[in-house]
């Protein structure tokens, strides 16, 4: 029985499928297709985190973020430096402030 997925998957998924006795039909995404599929994957992983709130889903989100950084030529260390700069300039979320309105 064939199952259609048409989505970006982790590198070892094809071998896991083969180990289950099935045959994956795959291709490598290039250029704009790869970036588009990473963005779709990010949406998918965020939706999964919204659905169940598990920390493993946040790890999946982070994996996609790192892949996007790699695509853009930005290291995880540079991403962290940018995050820290923004936190220094604008703050984080520790105080849980909700802006209701500005009058």
WODA-V185178 format. One record per residue. N is the residue number from 1. NEAR is the number of other ideal C-beta (glycine too) atoms within 8 Angstrom. D_FIRST is the distance of its C-alpha to the first C-alpha in Angstrom with 2 decimals. Layout:
N_NEAR_D_FIRST + N_NEAR_D_FIRST
This chain:
1_2_0.00 + 2_3_3.83 + 3_4_6.64 + 4_4_10.08 + 5_5_13.09 + 6_3_16.01 + 7_8_18.35 + 8_8_20.69 + 9_6_19.82 + 10_5_22.16 + 11_3_22.90 + 12_6_21.45 + 13_9_17.97 + 14_9_16.54 + 15_7_18.20 + 16_8_17.01 + 17_10_13.33 + 18_10_14.38 + 19_6_16.30 + 20_6_13.28 + 21_4_12.01 + 22_6_9.50 + 23_5_10.78 + 24_8_12.07 + 25_3_13.31 + 26_5_16.64 + 27_3_20.17 + 28_4_23.40 + 29_8_24.91 + 30_5_28.56 + 31_6_31.56 + 32_5_31.22 + 33_8_27.41 + 34_11_27.62 + 35_10_30.20 + 36_8_28.33 + 37_11_25.16 + 38_13_27.39 + 39_9_28.98 + 40_10_25.69 + 41_11_24.77 + 42_12_28.22 + 43_8_27.72 + 44_9_24.42 + 45_13_26.17 + 46_9_29.25 + 47_8_27.35 + 48_10_25.78 + 49_13_29.36 + 50_6_30.68 + 51_7_28.16 + 52_6_29.03 + 53_6_31.97 + 54_7_30.97 + 55_5_32.79 + 56_6_29.61 + 57_13_28.47 + 58_9_31.85 + 59_8_31.31 + 60_11_28.11 + 61_12_30.25 + 62_8_32.85 + 63_10_30.49 + 64_12_29.60 + 65_10_33.33 + 66_9_34.23 + 67_9_31.79 + 68_12_33.40 + 69_12_36.80 + 70_8_36.00 + 71_9_34.90 + 72_6_38.23 + 73_4_40.21 + 74_7_41.24 + 75_6_41.32 + 76_7_40.43 + 77_6_44.17 + 78_9_45.13 + 79_11_42.74 + 80_8_44.40 + 81_8_47.82 + 82_8_47.02 + 83_8_45.82 + 84_8_49.02 + 85_8_51.20 + 86_8_49.77 + 87_9_50.21 + 88_5_53.79 + 89_5_54.53 + 90_4_52.81 + 91_6_52.08 + 92_4_48.95 + 93_6_47.75 + 94_5_49.65 + 95_5_51.93 + 96_5_49.14 + 97_5_51.16 + 98_4_49.91 + 99_5_51.74 + 100_3_52.43 + 101_4_54.53 + 102_3_57.24 + 103_2_60.52
